[in-house]
Amino acid sequence: MSSSNEYCLFTTPEPYKLAPTPKDLTAEEYRALTVEWAAAEGRYDEVVIKHEGWKATKAKEARAEKLRLKEEAHAAKLEALRQQELEKERLWLEEEEKEWL
């Protein structure tokens, strides 16, 4: 049995490519081949879904890390400002003390 059917190799929006099919397939062999291809496409879909989940998780982790670093930088800046204020107050107290003496 000769088949002139054309099958797509990919389920992605890539350019259409013909899947190689043997020329002399019996009906049973054809059914087995289509079942095998359907299973392969199912596995591919599962892998794509897992990969999308992995990408989403990595994006969340990256956003969380960016936020954590931003918060650390903000806390360091506040600490530096607090230290500057303490230093100004200490210098002012020293000047006041010198004036009284």
VEXDREN-2710 file (C-alpha; in Angstrom, 1 decimal):
% VEXDREN-2710
k/r/px/py/pz
1/MET/0.0/0.0/0.0
2/SER/1.5/3.3/-1.1
3/SER/0.7/6.4/0.9
4/SER/0.8/9.9/-0.4
5/ASN/-0.2/11.4/2.9
6/GLU/2.0/14.1/4.3
7/TYR/2.7/14.4/8.0
8/CYS/4.2/17.2/10.0
9/LEU/7.3/16.4/12.0
10/PHE/6.7/19.1/14.7
11/THR/3.9/20.5/16.7
12/THR/5.6/23.8/16.9
13/PRO/5.1/26.7/14.5
14/GLU/8.2/25.9/12.6
15/PRO/8.1/25.6/8.8
16/TYR/6.2/22.6/7.6
17/LYS/8.5/19.5/7.0
18/LEU/7.3/16.2/5.7
19/ALA/7.8/13.2/8.0
20/PRO/9.4/10.3/6.3
21/THR/7.0/7.5/5.7
22/PRO/7.8/4.1/4.2
23/LYS/6.2/3.5/0.8
24/ASP/4.8/0.0/1.4
25/LEU/2.9/0.3/4.8
26/THR/0.1/-2.1/5.6
27/ALA/-2.9/-0.7/7.5
28/GLU/-1.7/-2.3/10.7
29/GLU/1.8/-0.8/10.3
30/TYR/0.3/2.5/9.6
31/ARG/-1.9/2.4/12.7
32/ALA/1.2/1.4/14.8
33/LEU/3.2/4.2/13.3
34/THR/0.5/6.8/14.0
35/VAL/0.2/5.6/17.6
36/GLU/3.9/5.9/18.0
37/TRP/4.0/9.4/16.5
38/ALA/1.1/10.5/18.7
39/ALA/2.9/9.1/21.8
40/ALA/6.0/11.0/20.8
41/GLU/4.0/14.2/20.4
42/GLY/2.5/13.7/23.8
43/ARG/5.9/13.3/25.4
44/TYR/7.1/16.4/23.6
45/ASP/4.1/18.3/24.9
46/GLU/4.8/17.1/28.4
47/VAL/8.5/18.2/28.2
48/VAL/7.4/21.6/26.8
49/ILE/5.0/22.1/29.7
50/LYS/7.7/21.1/32.2
51/HIS/10.2/23.5/30.6
52/GLU/7.7/26.3/30.7
53/GLY/7.2/25.6/34.4
54/TRP/10.9/25.6/35.0
55/LYS/11.3/28.9/33.1
56/ALA/8.5/30.5/35.2
57/THR/10.2/29.2/38.4
58/LYS/13.6/30.6/37.4
59/ALA/12.0/34.0/36.5
60/LYS/10.3/34.1/39.9
61/GLU/13.6/33.2/41.6
62/ALA/15.4/35.9/39.6
63/ARG/12.8/38.5/40.6
64/ALA/13.0/37.5/44.2
65/GLU/16.8/37.7/44.1
66/LYS/16.7/41.1/42.5
67/LEU/14.3/42.4/45.1
68/ARG/16.4/40.9/47.9
69/LEU/19.5/42.7/46.5
70/LYS/17.6/45.9/46.2
71/GLU/16.4/45.7/49.8
72/GLU/20.0/45.0/51.0
73/ALA/21.3/48.0/49.1
74/HIS/18.5/50.2/50.6
75/ALA/19.3/48.9/54.1
76/ALA/23.0/49.6/53.6
77/LYS/22.3/53.1/52.4
78/LEU/20.0/53.7/55.4
79/GLU/22.7/52.4/57.7
80/ALA/25.3/54.7/56.1
81/LEU/23.0/57.7/56.5
82/ARG/22.4/56.8/60.1
83/GLN/26.2/56.6/60.7
84/GLN/26.6/60.0/59.1
85/GLU/24.0/61.5/61.4
86/LEU/25.6/59.9/64.4
87/GLU/29.0/61.3/63.4
88/LYS/27.5/64.8/62.9
89/GLU/25.9/64.6/66.3
90/ARG/29.1/63.4/67.9
91/LEU/31.1/66.3/66.3
92/TRP/28.4/68.8/67.3
93/LEU/28.6/67.5/70.9
94/GLU/32.4/67.8/70.9
95/GLU/32.1/71.4/69.7
96/GLU/29.5/72.2/72.3
97/GLU/31.8/70.6/75.0
98/LYS/34.7/72.8/73.8
99/GLU/32.6/75.9/74.0
100/TRP/31.7/75.2/77.6
101/LEU/35.3/74.6/78.6
END
